[in-house]
Amino acid sequence: MQIEDAVAAATAEAGTLVSCLGQPVVAYHVTAIMRETDAAHARAMQLALMRRSIEALVDDGLEDGAAEDFASRFHGRLGSAWRLLHLSDGAPH
């Protein structure tokens, strides 16, 4: 898996978030997470993005529960894509 593929997999179905945070912002953060080779730091970056995502979605009018559900699914896709990317490069985690 290439980093571009991992970013695309992580941001699939993230149109709601992209519309309120902006595509460049989401792409920047997701790409930074994918480039991070340290699993603990990548996880911390994911959690920070998840919190920011919930705040942005609520500010954009989504109810708290719906924002948390969306962010949780997004967080799961990020984690899965990160693992696939880094398992394929042979790096120890």
N, C-alpha and C positions, 0 to 999 in steps of 0.2 A: 504494500500500500504506500502510495506517495502522499506527501503532506496535503496536496491539493485535494486528493480523494478523501482524506480524513476530514478536512474542513467541510467539504461538500456533504459528507455523511453526517457530520455533527449538526450542520445547519439545515438539513432537510426538514421540511415542515415547520420551520421557524419563522414563517412570514409575519406572524403577529409581532414577534420580538424585533425583527428586522424593521418593521414599519414604525415602531416607536423609538428604538434606539438608533436606527439607521444602519444600512448595510455595511458601510465602512467601519463603524464602531464594532459591530458584531464580528465581522471578518477579522479585524485587527486582534481582538481578544481571543477568538478561537484559534487563530494562527499562532499567537504567542503561546497558548496552552499546548498546542500540538508540537511546537518546537521545544518545549521544556522536556528535558530528559529525566529529571528527577521526579519520581512518582509522587512523593509527598508535596513537593512544591507545585506540581501540576494540579494536584487535588486541591490545594489551598487556593490556587488561581481559579479553579472551577467553582469552588464555593463562593468566592468573592463575586464572580460573574453571575452566579445564581441569585445571590442577594440583590445585586444591582438590577438583574432582570425582573425580579419580583417587584421591586420599587418602581421601575419604569412602567411595567404593565399596569400596576395599580394606579399610578399617576395618569396613565393613558385611559383609565376608566374601567379596567377589568376588576372584577371582585377579587378579594384576597384569596379565597379558596381556588378560584380558577387560575389566578396568576401563579400560585404555589404549585398547582398541578402541572401547568404548562412548564414552569421552570424545572420541576422535578424530571419531567420527561426529557427536556433539553439537556439537563445535567447528565442523565443516563446515556443519551446519545454521545455527548462529549466524552464521557468516560470510556465508553465502548470503542469509539473511534481512536482515542488516545492509545488504548491497550493494543488494538489491532495495528496501529502505526508502529508502535515501539516494539511489539513482539516481532514484527516483520523485519525490523532493522537489526535484530540480534542483540540489542542492548539489554544488560541485566537490570531487573527491576525488583 
